[in-house]
């Protein structure tokens, strides 16, 4: 892969130099048809280079990620983990979480991973969601990060929603939906003061969702969000878990203009995935 990257860089360099030389020659000769032909050739060649670059990136991620996942799933608690660069979590699943209620949304999903951790089966994908703003006539951010759906083998009755307290002003539709469907603020049920400070929790008053949100799980969520500085969202309904974790950068993306042959980069890829799977490990541990 590093040899292919170096070859691409060499090709881009030679191509740029050749394009400049041809353009200068066309300008000196003052032949309009020649100038037009040179411009068209350059456009087609740039498109070809973009295709080569995309192919390199699309080849790199599956090769590296499959090796990393193969390393991770050697752990006793893990089943086989499967990665699909062009796979996705569908829009319906995202909306079924009832965490976000966007208007006329633009939905993108890629870098799909599925597998099992202990008794929990899951699927996750990098997900970007924006919605059209009628006020500013632009696309507003809704969610950018990793979205995950998981299932408990032995469901616990009840449903609940956990959202970052700082995001409350942007989730008014979400809060309205959950409260209108028989959920109340679970402030008094949560003993952990740090968790109460960081998150707003809504729970079904007809059940005991605290069987799902154990004190151990609360500690794990606090540790995760504080250690990695992420926005953490969770909804749960009778055995189905939806997790959304913010991520500012595109995960699993290789570099083009500097070497990828570095342990630190591969370690970063590994941590991008493993810190998410640790949440599921904690869920499995506490249930």
C-alpha positions in Angstrom: 0.0 0.0 0.0 2.9 2.4 0.7 4.4 1.6 -2.7 1.1 2.4 -4.3 0.9 5.7 -2.4 4.4 6.7 -3.5 3.6 5.8 -7.1 0.5 8.0 -6.9 2.5 10.9 -5.5 5.1 10.5 -8.3 2.2 10.4 -10.9 0.6 13.5 -9.5 3.9 15.4 -9.6 4.8 14.4 -13.2 1.2 15.1 -14.3 1.2 18.6 -12.7 4.6 19.4 -14.4 3.4 18.1 -17.8 0.2 20.0 -17.6 2.1 23.3 -16.9 4.5 22.7 -19.8 1.7 21.9 -22.3 -0.3 24.9 -21.1 2.8 27.2 -21.6 3.4 25.8 -25.1 -0.2 26.3 -26.1 -0.1 29.9 -24.9 3.2 30.6 -26.7 1.8 29.2 -30.0 -1.5 31.2 -29.6 -3.5 28.4 -31.2 -7.0 28.3 -29.7 -7.9 24.8 -30.8 -4.6 23.5 -29.3 -5.2 25.4 -26.0 -8.8 23.9 -25.8 -7.5 20.4 -26.5 -4.8 20.8 -23.8 -7.4 22.0 -21.3 -9.8 19.1 -22.1 -6.9 16.6 -21.8 -5.9 18.0 -18.5 -9.5 17.9 -17.1 -9.8 14.2 -18.2 -6.4 13.4 -16.7 -7.3 15.1 -13.4 -10.5 13.1 -13.2 -8.4 9.9 -13.8 -6.1 10.9 -11.0 -9.0 11.5 -8.6 -10.3 8.0 -9.6 -6.9 6.5 -8.8 -6.8 8.3 -5.4 -10.3 7.1 -4.5 -9.4 3.6 -5.5 -6.3 3.7 -3.3 -8.3 4.9 -0.2 -11.0 2.4 -0.8 -8.4 -0.4 -1.0 -6.4 0.8 2.0 -9.2 0.8 4.5 -10.5 -2.8 4.0 -7.0 -4.2 4.1 -6.0 -2.4 7.3 -9.3 -2.6 9.1 -9.8 -6.4 8.4 -6.3 -7.0 10.0 -7.2 -4.8 13.0 -10.6 -6.4 13.5 -9.0 -9.8 13.2 -6.6 -8.8 16.0 -9.5 -7.5 18.2 -11.8 -10.5 17.8 -9.1 -12.8 19.0 -10.2 -11.8 22.5 -12.3 -14.4 24.3 -15.5 -12.3 24.6 -15.6 -11.4 20.9 -17.2 -13.1 17.9 -16.0 -12.6 14.3 -16.1 -8.9 13.4 -16.9 -8.0 9.8 -16.0 -4.8 8.0 -17.5 -3.4 4.8 -16.1 0.0 3.6 -19.2 0.6 1.4 -21.7 -0.9 3.9 -24.0 1.3 5.9 -26.8 1.5 8.5 -30.0 2.5 6.8 -31.8 5.8 7.4 -34.8 4.0 8.9 -32.7 2.4 11.7 -31.2 5.8 12.5 -34.7 7.3 12.8 -36.0 4.3 14.8 -33.6 5.3 17.6 -35.8 8.4 18.3 -32.7 10.3 19.3 -32.8 12.8 16.4 -35.8 14.2 14.5 -34.3 16.1 11.5 -36.3 17.8 8.8 -35.6 16.9 5.2 -32.3 15.4 6.1 -29.3 14.5 4.1 -28.1 11.1 5.3 -24.7 9.5 4.6 -23.3 6.3 6.1 -20.2 4.2 5.5 -17.5 2.1 7.1 -19.9 -0.6 8.4 -18.8 -3.1 11.1 -20.9 -5.9 12.6 -20.3 -8.7 15.1 -20.9 -10.0 18.6 -19.5 -9.1 22.0 -20.5 -11.6 24.6 -24.3 -11.8 24.4 -24.7 -8.6 22.5 -25.0 -8.5 18.7 -24.3 -5.1 17.1 -23.8 -3.1 13.9 -22.2 0.3 13.6 -21.2 2.7 10.9 -19.7 6.2 10.5 -22.8 8.4 9.9 -23.3 12.1 8.9 -26.6 13.8 9.0 -27.6 17.3 8.1 -30.9 19.1 7.7 -32.1 21.9 5.6 -32.5 25.2 7.4 -35.3 27.4 6.0 -34.0 30.4 8.0 -30.4 30.4 6.6 -31.0 28.5 3.4 -28.2 26.1 4.3 -27.6 22.6 5.6 -27.3 22.5 9.4 -25.4 19.8 11.4 -27.6 17.2 13.1 -25.1 14.4 13.9 -21.6 13.5 12.7 -19.9 10.5 14.3 -20.5 6.8 14.8 -24.0 5.4 15.0 -24.6 1.9 16.5 -27.5 -0.5 16.9 -27.1 -3.4 19.4 -29.4 -6.1 20.8 -29.3 -7.8 24.3 -29.8 -11.5 24.2 -32.0 -11.3 27.4 -34.0 -8.1 27.0 -34.8 -5.9 30.1 -38.3 -4.3 30.0 -38.5 -0.6 29.7 -37.2 2.2 27.6 -35.0 5.3 28.3 -33.2 8.1 26.6 -29.8 9.6 27.6 -28.6 12.8 26.0 -25.8 15.2 26.8 -27.1 18.0 29.0 -25.3 20.6 26.9 -27.2 19.4 23.8 -30.7 19.9 25.3 -31.4 23.2 23.5 -30.9 21.5 20.1 -33.0 18.4 21.0 -36.4 20.0 21.8 -38.2 17.7 19.4 -36.6 14.7 20.9 -37.5 15.6 24.4 -41.1 16.5 23.4 -41.5 13.1 21.8 -40.2 11.1 24.7 -42.2 13.0 27.3 -45.4 12.8 25.2 -45.0 9.0 25.0 -45.1 8.4 28.7 -41.5 9.1 29.8 -40.4 11.4 32.6 -37.1 12.9 33.8 -35.3 10.2 35.8 -33.3 12.7 37.9 -34.3 11.2 41.3 -33.6 7.7 40.2 -29.9 8.4 39.4 -27.6 8.6 42.4 -24.4 9.4 40.5 -24.0 13.2 40.8 -21.5 13.4 37.9 -23.9 11.4 35.6 -26.8 13.8 36.6 -24.5 16.8 35.8 -23.4 15.5 32.4 -26.6 13.8 31.1 -30.3 14.3 30.9 -32.2 11.0 31.3 -35.8 10.2 30.4 -37.3 6.9 31.5 -40.6 5.0 31.1 -42.5 5.5 34.3 -44.3 2.1 33.9 -41.1 0.1 34.2 -37.8 0.1 35.9 -35.2 1.1 33.3 -32.6 1.5 36.0 -32.1 -2.3 35.7 -30.6 -1.4 32.3 -28.8 1.8 33.4 -26.9 0.2 36.3 -24.5 2.2 38.4 -21.6 0.4 36.8 -22.8 1.3 33.3 -23.2 5.0 34.4 -19.6 5.0 35.6 -18.5 3.5 32.2 -20.3 6.1 30.2 -18.8 8.9 32.4 -15.3 7.5 32.0 -15.8 7.1 28.2 -17.1 10.7 27.6 -14.5 12.4 29.9 -11.6 10.4 28.6 -12.4 10.9 24.9 -14.3 14.2 25.0 -17.2 12.9 22.9 -20.9 13.7 22.9 -22.7 10.5 23.9 -26.4 9.7 23.1 -28.2 6.5 24.0 -31.8 5.2 23.6 -33.0 1.8 24.8 -36.3 0.0 24.2 -37.0 -3.6 25.4 -33.6 -5.1 24.4 -32.6 -2.8 21.5 -29.9 -0.3 22.1 -29.1 2.7 19.9 -25.8 4.5 20.5 -24.6 7.7 18.8 -21.1 9.0 19.6 -19.8 12.3 18.1 -16.6 12.2 16.0 -15.1 15.4 14.5 -12.7 13.8 12.1 -13.3 11.1 9.5 -12.2 7.9 11.1 -10.3 5.2 9.2 -9.0 7.7 6.6 -5.4 7.1 5.3 -3.0 10.0 4.4 -2.1 10.6 0.8 0.8 13.2 1.0 2.6 11.6 3.9 3.5 8.1 4.9 1.0 5.7 6.3 3.8 3.3 7.3 3.6 4.4 10.9 2.6 2.5 14.0 1.0 5.6 15.5 -1.4 5.8 12.6 -2.5 2.2 12.8 -2.8 2.5 16.6 -5.1 5.5 15.9 -7.3 3.4 13.6 -7.4 0.7 16.2 -8.4 3.0 19.0 -11.1 4.7 16.8 -12.9 1.3 16.7 -11.9 -0.3 20.0 -13.0 2.6 22.2 -16.5 2.2 20.7 -16.5 -1.6 21.2 -15.5 -1.0 24.9 -18.9 0.5 25.5 -20.5 -2.7 24.3 -18.1 -4.7 26.5 -19.3 -2.7 29.5 -22.9 -3.2 28.5 -22.3 -6.9 28.3 -20.4 -6.9 31.6 -23.2 -5.1 33.5 -26.0 -7.2 32.1 
